[in-house]
Amino acid sequence: MTNASGINITSGVLQVSLADPDRVVVDEQSQSFSIGSSQSILLNIPLTFPSLKFGTYSLTLTQSDETRHGRPAAVAIPNQDTFSIRLDKTSYKIGETADVTISLTATRENSGRKAS
């Protein structure tokens, strides 16, 4: 977090909320902070992910301080799977047994930031 406001912040709060693909809030945390003018800080806010569901999670961040109450910003976190199928050869005769390998991979990637 970087303070580009030109004034010192002595009573800031960063609120973080994590919602699952069904829009149920699964974790919520807040962290107080202070930061000088033109300074940067790193806030470590651990969140708990329960058993993962396929779909898109939403991470919402809201920063407030003595000068203003910020607007929420949301980051979409997709949790999806990809799979690939591999056969042991390119063609088969009638009655032959195919050796099939299926790979299933769960992927999570950050799709970017959107304001809410």
N, C-alpha and C positions, 0 to 999 in steps of 0.2 A: 504494500500500500504506500502510495506517495502523496504527500501533502503539498499540493500546488496552490493552496489558497492564499498564501502570504501571511497567515496568522497561525499562532500556536494553538493546537487542539489539546485540551487538558481532560476532557470528559467524553471521549468518543466511544461508541459501541458498534461492533460489527455483529449482526445477527445472520445466522446461516440456517437454512431449512432444507431438508432433503425429503422429497416426495417420491414414492414408487410409481410405476406405470399406471396404477389405479388412482393416482392423485392423493393417496393416503400419506400423511407426513410420518416418516419412519424415524427421523432424528431431527432435533432442533438444538442449536447451541448459540450462545452469545459470548462475546469476548470484549472486555473493556480495554481501551488503549489510550495512550497520549502520544502525540507526535509533534515535533517542532516544525516550523515553517521550512519548506523545501527539503524536508527529510523523508526518508523511506524506511519502512519497517516491514518485517515479515511476521505475520500472525499464524500460529500453528493451532488449528481448530480440528481436533479429531472427530470424525463422524463414524457412526456404526451403520454398516449395511447389513440388514438381516438376510435371510435366504433370498438369493437374487431371483427376480422374475424377469421373463423376457419382456421387452418394451423399453420405453424411454423414461428414465428418471429425470427429475428436475431439481437442480440445486439453485436455491434462491438466496441472494445476498442483499442485505440492506445495511447501509452505513449511516449512522447518525452522530451528531456531536452538538456542542453548545450553540453552534451557528445555524444548524438546519437539520431537518429530518430527510434523509435521502430517499430516492425512489428505488424500489426493488429492481434488481437485475437478475435474470434467470439464465442458467446454463443448462442445456439439454445434454444428458448423458445416456446415449443409446446402449442397451444391453441386448444383443441379438446373437444369432448363431449363423454360421456358414457351414456347409458341408460339401464334400467332394466324394465322388465315387470313382474307384479305379478297378478295372478288370484285369485279370492276369494275362489275357491276350485280346486281340482285336476282333476275332470272330470265332464262332463255335459251330460244331456239327450237331445235328439233332441227337439228343440224348447225352451230350457231354455235360459235365458239371462245370459250372463257372465258379471261379475263385474271385469273390468280390470283397474289396476293402472299402469301407465307408469311414471317412474322417469327419468328425463333428467338432467344431471349434466355436467356443463362446467368444464373442468380440465385444469390447467396449471401446468406443472412441469418442472423443469430444467433438461435437458437431458445431461448436461455436457459441457465441453469446447472443442473447436476445433480451431486449428490455421488455418488462411486463407492466 
